[in-house]
Amino acid sequence: MTTVALKDVTKVFPDGTVAVDRVNLDVEDGEFLVLLGPSGCGKSTVLRMVAGLEDPSSGVVLLDGEVANEIPPRDRRIAMVFQDFALYPHMTVNENISFPLRLSGVEPAPRAERVADVAGALGIGELLGRRPGQLSGGQRQRVAMGRAIVRRPGLFLMDEPLSNLDSGLRAELRAEISGLVRELGVSCMYVTHDQAEALTMADRVAIMRKGVLQDVGTPTEVYGRPATLYVAAFLGSPRMNLIEASVYVHLDRYVALNLGEQALYLPWDDIRARVISHYHGERIVIGMRAEALTPVAPDAPGDVLQGRIRYLEHHGHESLAFVDVGATAVIVDELGAAAVEVEEEPVSPFQRLGQAVQRLTGRFGDRSEGEPAGGGGRTSVLSDPGRHHRRPAELAVRLAPYPAIRAGSALAIGVRMDALHFFDERGDRIDVGWR
Ligand SMILES: Nc1ncnc2c1ncn2[C@@H]1O[C@H](COP(=O)(O)OP(=O)(O)OP(=O)(O)O)[C@@H](O)[C@H]1O
């Protein structure tokens, strides 16, 4: 089956939009690769370049190891399935599925055999005589799949094929499509903005943001060890809790992660302590998924944060408590999250003096103001101490369904230190050599 390789592929549209920015990506033989990202991040453009519908501005697309930039779309052994699967309304299901075979001159007898095979595999054998208008949305999508499969392509390109369907049908077809594609052994690139679809269907997930590839890995890798803050925040529900911490190294003893009113401690023999110690006197981002946090008794020993429940959310199978522990939230934009209100705190003369001293002593690093660490045009994700804005974090903690606890109550939270994620102020993962 067809393999795909994108080498430094960039697409700049005539109006100057950089839709895809130096993407390197491989799809192996028979692999199901999902391209995931929010609307406008460049997923469809990548797919269209692989299909030959769009030319890269620079870089090369390789199909089966051969440069394909000059190969016309019809010669690429590729089948595409889109969101708005345009079936021919005046043709029956049978005629719709067999259409590509008729175009390529396959005789009627083998044509009928292949259509019957494909329709059987898709469970639409009974519907061959109907027209698209007489089918449900799910059935129409199966016919569209049938029309793609029947040509025996080496590669499927699917662009949000399920997004027009209701959620029950989506879940059903999700399993069917990934099962069928694997059975056929055909390589597949599948575009979606739905993380559940990506994590359940993919062999590997490639996450994009603003044309740039952020991370590629198995669902377990990208969820469990995300390469960037963006990937960490994008994957998972509830979203990963992201808070600021100031790093203080007590040599040979521990690294203190000050969260504001409280601190967490990494023992010096923790392998991550050495790497994080390079950020002594600076701020970093700590990521903690809800599964890293457990309610504990108020006087429980160990790594515990004391907080107060701001509000509760009941989801039937579980409840979520959103807990203020006096920490500052890190907000990752473009996630479609509701804007978080910025809380202006009164600044006392002492605080102003403190800020001035911090700047002079370089507590927040010795970079000039406004210059991001490491350059590269990326800005800091941390709050601006000069403006003294604080975005209070509300840590999502899982509780049993409908707990006997109310908003406003105190809650002690046990923290699984081994499940924490650390990012620098530009959003890159700190513990290198981690995957
Ligand atoms: N022909 C074009 N001319 C100019 N800009 C374009 C063109 N086609 C796409 N773009 C822009 O390129 C960027 C990437 O678009 P693309 O369709 O690849 O994103 P996407 O991730 O697939 O989004 P969606 O999920 O909404 O389809 C967007 O900013 C889009 O507006």
The ligand as an ORCA input file, in Angstrom:
! r2SCAN-3c Opt
* xyz 0 1
  N      -7.361     29.150     -1.317
  C      -6.987     29.764     -0.205
  N      -6.526     31.038     -0.206
  C      -6.116     31.651      0.912
  N      -6.131     31.080      2.143
  C      -6.600     29.818      2.214
  C      -7.052     29.100      1.068
  N      -7.441     27.871      1.469
  C      -7.239     27.828      2.800
  N      -6.741     28.988      3.258
  C      -6.350     29.340      4.625
  O      -5.340     28.433      5.036
  C      -5.487     28.091      6.407
  C      -5.600     26.593      6.555
  O      -6.814     26.139      5.966
  P      -7.269     24.620      6.001
  O      -8.548     24.507      5.269
  O      -6.147     23.756      5.584
  O      -7.509     24.413      7.558
  P      -8.224     23.217      8.319
  O      -7.380     22.940      9.502
  O      -8.494     22.103      7.399
  O      -9.574     23.897      8.785
  P     -11.065     23.314      8.757
  O     -11.109     22.259      9.800
  O     -11.890     24.524      9.118
  O     -11.303     22.815      7.363
  C      -6.718     28.850      6.891
  O      -6.276     30.045      7.501
  C      -7.474     29.156      5.616
  O      -8.235     30.333      5.747
*
